[in-house]
């Protein structure tokens, strides 16, 4: 098959001029698929990743917060669901630890104040 370079219509191989526009500029159309150039990368279908994440990484991040932080930083581009779960576990662990520290300090201060109450009332 040939293609007219003027009007773009397909012309049979037996013609030397285009029957539509009369042009003599006919080019041969190849049905061969173009080869990939050396610079193109082949496209592969990526497997579908689990979008939910594994709760085990969150539990590990909760009990070992530094491991959860490291997993979050390493996996945030390649495995975002698991990295988010591990990061949340580490963050929740730090928040709970800080809350328990504040409660512990408040308890110590309260015990100190209660221990001073008899001394204060003995002097009055």
C-alpha positions in Angstrom: 0.0 0.0 0.0 1.1 3.5 -0.7 0.1 6.8 0.9 -0.3 10.1 -0.9 1.9 12.7 0.8 -0.4 15.5 -0.4 -3.9 14.4 0.6 -3.1 11.4 2.9 -5.3 8.9 1.1 -4.3 5.3 0.7 -3.4 4.2 -2.9 -3.0 0.7 -4.3 0.5 -0.3 -5.3 -0.4 -0.5 -9.0 -1.0 3.3 -9.3 1.8 5.8 -9.8 -0.3 8.9 -9.2 -3.0 9.6 -6.5 -6.5 9.0 -7.9 -7.9 11.6 -5.5 -5.6 14.6 -6.1 -3.4 13.5 -9.0 -0.2 14.0 -7.1 2.9 11.9 -7.9 4.3 12.1 -4.4 3.4 8.6 -3.1 5.3 6.9 -0.3 5.3 3.3 0.6 3.5 2.5 3.9 5.2 -0.2 5.9 3.1 -2.3 8.3 6.2 -3.0 10.4 6.0 -1.7 13.9 8.8 0.8 14.7 11.6 -0.6 16.7 12.4 0.9 20.1 15.3 3.3 20.1 18.3 2.6 22.4 17.2 5.4 24.7 13.7 4.2 25.5 13.0 2.1 28.5 10.5 -0.7 28.2 7.3 -0.2 30.2 6.4 -3.0 32.6 3.2 -3.3 34.5 3.9 -2.8 38.2 2.2 -5.2 40.6 -0.6 -3.7 42.6 0.6 -2.9 46.1 -1.4 -3.5 49.2 -3.1 -0.1 49.9 -3.9 -0.9 53.6 -0.5 -1.6 55.1 0.4 -4.2 57.6 -0.6 -3.6 61.2 2.5 -5.5 62.3 4.7 -2.6 61.3 2.6 -0.3 63.4 3.0 -2.5 66.4 6.7 -2.7 65.9 6.9 1.1 65.5 4.9 1.5 68.7 7.2 -0.7 70.8 10.4 0.4 69.1 9.8 4.0 67.9 13.2 4.5 66.4 12.6 1.5 64.1 9.2 2.9 63.1 10.8 6.2 62.2 13.5 4.5 60.2 11.0 2.3 58.4 8.9 5.4 57.6 11.8 7.3 56.1 13.1 4.4 54.1 9.8 3.1 52.8 7.9 6.4 52.2 8.5 6.3 48.4 8.6 2.6 47.7 6.0 1.2 50.1 3.9 4.2 51.3 1.1 2.2 53.0 3.5 0.2 55.3 5.6 3.3 56.0 2.6 5.3 57.1 1.5 2.6 59.5 5.0 2.2 60.9 5.3 6.0 61.3 1.9 6.3 63.0 2.9 3.5 65.4 6.1 5.4 66.3 4.3 8.7 66.7 1.6 7.2 68.9 4.3 5.6 71.0 6.1 8.9 71.5 2.8 10.7 72.4 1.8 8.0 74.9 5.3 8.0 76.4 5.2 11.8 76.9 1.8 11.6 78.4 2.9 9.0 80.9 6.0 11.1 81.8 3.8 14.1 82.5 1.4 11.9 84.6 4.5 10.5 86.5 5.9 14.0 87.2 2.4 15.2 88.3 2.2 12.2 90.7 5.6 12.8 92.2 4.8 16.5 92.7 1.4 15.5 94.3 3.2 13.0 96.7 5.7 15.7 97.7 2.9 18.2 98.4 1.0 15.6 100.4 4.1 14.7 102.4 4.5 18.4 103.3 0.9 18.8 104.6 1.6 17.3 108.1 4.6 19.5 108.5 2.7 22.6 107.6 -0.2 21.8 110.0 2.1 20.9 112.9 3.6 24.3 112.9 0.2 26.0 113.1 
